[in-house]
Amino acid sequence: MADFVQKTVNKSAVRDLSVPIADVTSFNNLIQMVIDDNSFGCVAYTDREGVEVPGIVRNREHYTAKVNFVNGAGKRVGTVSLQSPSIAAFEANAAEALANAGLATAMGGTAVRDFGRETYYAQLKCHDPSGDDYYVTFTRKTVRISSYQDDAIKEKIETWADLVPALE
């Protein structure tokens, strides 16, 4: 019987942030800074279909708004989570839930946004000059590097993250 032969060694590493990223605007500014500044020194490449792909791209993202419903005594009587594919949809969905009188009546309380429990997720796909593709995933509370092979990639991102106050 044939054996499986290991072809690659893919690694992952995570950094837990001491303080969650404050809000969706700060989060988006961080992600856009990484892309605009090419903070990891990634290089563009041509895919199988002959299309040039930038060195860093948003691979996936989603944002979850939280809306609590609070009764007259200040007690939370319900909650709604709204996962959205973009920041624009995130803000629009939260505004819709806050303004929805029928939902507030059904819940038995007044709608209040719960900013502290909202979540943000953006995964960047990066193409290293060595040819390796890897991912850097940002949430409010963590930064994860995944699918990298060379430890120099992790060290490069760690050095960069050490210089970004929001990522302490």
N, C-alpha and C positions, 0 to 999 in steps of 0.2 A: 504494500500500500504506500502511496506517495505521502510525503510529509509537507506541511505548510512551511514555507520559507519566508521569514520576515524580510520585507522590502524597505520599510521605512520605520523610523521611530518618531512618532508625533507626541509632543509634550503639551502640557498646559500648566499655567501658573495663575494665581489670583492674588490681588492686593485688596484687602479690606480697608475701606476708607474710615478714618477716625470720626469724620462728620459727614453725613449724607450731603450730596450736592443740593443746594438750597432750593432751586426751582427749575422749571422746564427751560426758561430762557438761559440761565447759566449753563445748564446741561447742553443745550443746543449750541451755545457759543463755544463750549469746549470741543464738541464733536467737529464743528465747522472749522475751528482753529487747527485741529489735527489734519483735516483734509487740505485746507488752504495752505498751511505752512509745510505740508508733507513732513510732519514731525519725525517720522521713522525712516526717512530716506528711501521710500519705495519708488519703484520705477514702473512706467507704463509698459504694456506688453500687447501683443496681438493674439486674440483668441483663435480657436479652431475655424471660425467662420471668416477670419481675416479682418475682424473689427478691432481697432485699437481700444484698449481698456486702460483707464487711468491707474496709476500705482496704488491709490487708496480710493475705495468706493464704499458707500453705505450699502451693506449687504442685506440687512434686515433691521427693522426698528418697529417699536410699538410703545405706546404711552397709555397709562391707565389712570383715569381721573376717578376720584372717590367723592361721593356726595352722601352726606348723612342727612337723616330726617330727624329733627329734634322736636319733641312736644313742648307744651307750655311750661312744664316743670323742668325743662332743660335736659330731659332724658332722651338718649338716642333710641328711636323706635324703629328705625330702618336704615338701610344703606344700599347704595347702588354703586357698582363698579362698571366703568365704561372703558373698555380697551379699544384703542384707536390706532390706525396704521400710520398716522402722521401727527405732527404737533397742531396743525390747523384743525384736523378732525377732533383731536383731543380737546382743544379749547371750545370748538363748536358744540361737541357732545356734552361737555360739562355745562355750558351755558344753557343748552336745551333742557337738561335735567333740572337745573336750578329754577328755570322759568316755567316748568310744567306743573300747572295747578292741579290737574287731574292726578298726577303721580303723587304730589304732596298730600292731596286729600286721601288717596288710597293708602298712603303710608301713615297718615295720622300725625303729620308734623311739618315743620318748615324745613326747606332744603338749605343746607349749609355745606360749603365745599370743605373737604378735609385734606388740605394741602400736604400735611405731614405724612399721610399714608399713601400718597400718589406714587406711582412707579414709572420709571423711564428706562428704556432699553434701546441701545443702538449698537449694532455689530458692524464693524468695519472689516472689509477684506483687503488685505495688503499683499503686494507682490514685492518681495525682497529682491535686491540686485542679484542674489545667489540663484534666483529662480524659484525659491520656495514661496508658496502662498500660505498665509497664516491669517488669523482673525484676532482682532482686539475688540472685546465686548465691554461696553460701559453700561453700568446701571447707576442708580443714585448712590449705592453703597459699595460697589466693587468695580474693579477693572480686571478683566480676565484676558490672558493671552492664550490662544489655543492653536493646535495643529502646527506648531513650529517644530523644526528639527534641530536647528543650530542654537545653542545657548547664547550666542552673540546677539540674536534677535531679542531674547528676553532681557539681556543686559542693556541693550540700546533703549528699549522701552522703559525699563526700570530707571535708567539714568534720566531720561526725559521726564518721567512721572515725578521723580524727586524734585524737579524744578518747578512743578505746577502746584501752587498752594492748595487748590481744591482737591488734590489727590493725595494728601497726607494721610 
